Amino acid sequence: MTRIRLRTTRASLPNGTVVVRKQIIAAPELEWRLQAAAVRRLRGMAGYGDRFGPGVTFTIAGDFNAARRSPQESVKAKATGLTPGEEDLRVYMRGARLGLIEFKAERGRLSPEQKVRHELHRGLGFEVEVVKAKTEDEAADAVESLVRRWLAQPANGYEVGVRHGRTLGYYAAANDVLGLINTIEERVVAKKDMYASVSALRPPANDNSEGMAA
């Protein structure tokens, strides 16, 4: 359903008369509706999952910083980490990747807090995209295309596998192997030192033979 609003304009005639005109026009789509449409689309895509399992390549989580809160609730929100300017939607992708999406209506603008937050996240290496749309379908199409592009990108050398009922990354497995190698090397060195110490305590073979002859 198209949202509408009443636009009022005033004009002064040469004789001083003020003419007021009222016109019904289409209103910009609410940003939360754009986000909701995109969320519905993403949840219907192949690869989406609320629980990890075969074929799951991404999941999502949203923020709603625009919600009005009482002074007490605002204090609680700030104390527990809710940050002004945080992006509207987080896309968690397989391969330890995170994409962040901000939704804006066609004429919407980023707030100063959003500009600072987006710059911070980009500086830390995360993908941050601002999606502007006129309609819910336009927002959903744009986000679907964006997420498909993200998913098609390399996973930065990180993949996950399931072994013995627990999820391991290749990096974690590599660290385990290196730790095992270091432990083995330490034990080998310790064993060599022990043999050297024992050998030093033994008398020379020639001395033993001479003593027995005497």
SULJO-V846050 format. One record per backbone hydrogen bond with DSSP energy under -0.5 kcal/mol. NH is the residue of the N-H (numbers start at 1). CO is the residue of the C=O. E is the energy in kcal/mol with one decimal. If there is no record, write none. Layout:
NH,CO,E  NH,CO,E
This chain:
5,25,-2.7  7,5,-0.6  7,23,-3.5  8,6,-0.5  9,21,-2.9  11,19,-2.3  13,17,-3.4  16,13,-2.4  19,11,-3.7  19,17,-0.6  20,18,-0.5  21,9,-3.1  21,19,-0.5  23,7,-2.5  25,5,-2.6  25,23,-0.6  27,3,-2.7  33,30,-0.6  34,30,-1.6  35,31,-2.3  36,32,-2.4  37,33,-2.2  38,34,-1.9  39,35,-2.5  40,36,-2.2  41,37,-1.9  42,38,-2.6  43,39,-2.4  44,40,-0.8  44,41,-0.7  45,42,-1.4  48,45,-1.6  49,58,-1.5  56,53,-1.9  57,47,-2.7  57,55,-0.5  58,47,-1.9  59,92,-2.2  61,90,-1.9  63,88,-2.9  67,64,-1.5  74,70,-2.6  75,71,-1.8  76,72,-1.9  77,73,-2.5  78,74,-2.4  79,75,-2.3  80,76,-1.8  81,78,-1.2  82,77,-2.7  86,83,-1.7  88,101,-0.8  89,101,-2.2  90,61,-3.4  91,99,-3.2  92,59,-2.3  92,90,-0.6  93,91,-0.6  93,97,-2.7  94,57,-3.0  97,93,-1.8  99,91,-2.6  100,127,-2.9  101,89,-2.8  102,129,-2.6  104,131,-2.5  106,133,-0.7  108,105,-1.8  115,111,-2.2  116,112,-2.0  117,113,-2.4  118,114,-2.8  119,115,-2.0  120,116,-2.0  121,117,-2.3  122,118,-2.5  123,119,-2.3  124,120,-1.4  125,122,-1.5  126,121,-2.4  127,98,-1.3  129,100,-2.6  131,102,-3.3  131,129,-0.6  132,130,-0.6  133,104,-1.7  139,135,-1.8  140,136,-2.6  141,137,-2.6  142,138,-2.1  143,139,-2.3  144,140,-2.4  145,141,-2.2  146,142,-2.1  147,143,-2.8  148,144,-2.3  149,145,-1.8  150,146,-2.2  151,147,-2.8  152,148,-1.4  153,149,-0.6  153,150,-1.3  158,155,-1.7  159,157,-0.5  161,168,-2.1  163,161,-0.6  163,166,-2.4  166,163,-1.7  168,161,-2.6  170,159,-1.4  173,169,-2.4  174,170,-2.6  175,171,-2.2  176,172,-2.0  177,173,-2.2  178,174,-2.6  179,175,-2.3  180,176,-2.1  181,177,-2.6  182,178,-2.5  183,179,-2.1  184,180,-2.5  185,181,-2.8  186,182,-2.3  187,183,-2.2  188,184,-2.5  189,185,-2.5  190,186,-2.3  191,187,-2.2  192,188,-2.3  193,189,-2.3  194,190,-1.9  195,191,-2.2  196,192,-2.3  197,193,-2.1  198,194,-2.3  199,195,-2.5  200,196,-1.7  201,197,-0.8  201,198,-0.7  202,198,-0.8  202,199,-0.7  208,204,-1.3  209,205,-1.5  210,206,-2.2  211,207,-2.0  212,208,-1.7  213,209,-1.6  214,210,-2.1
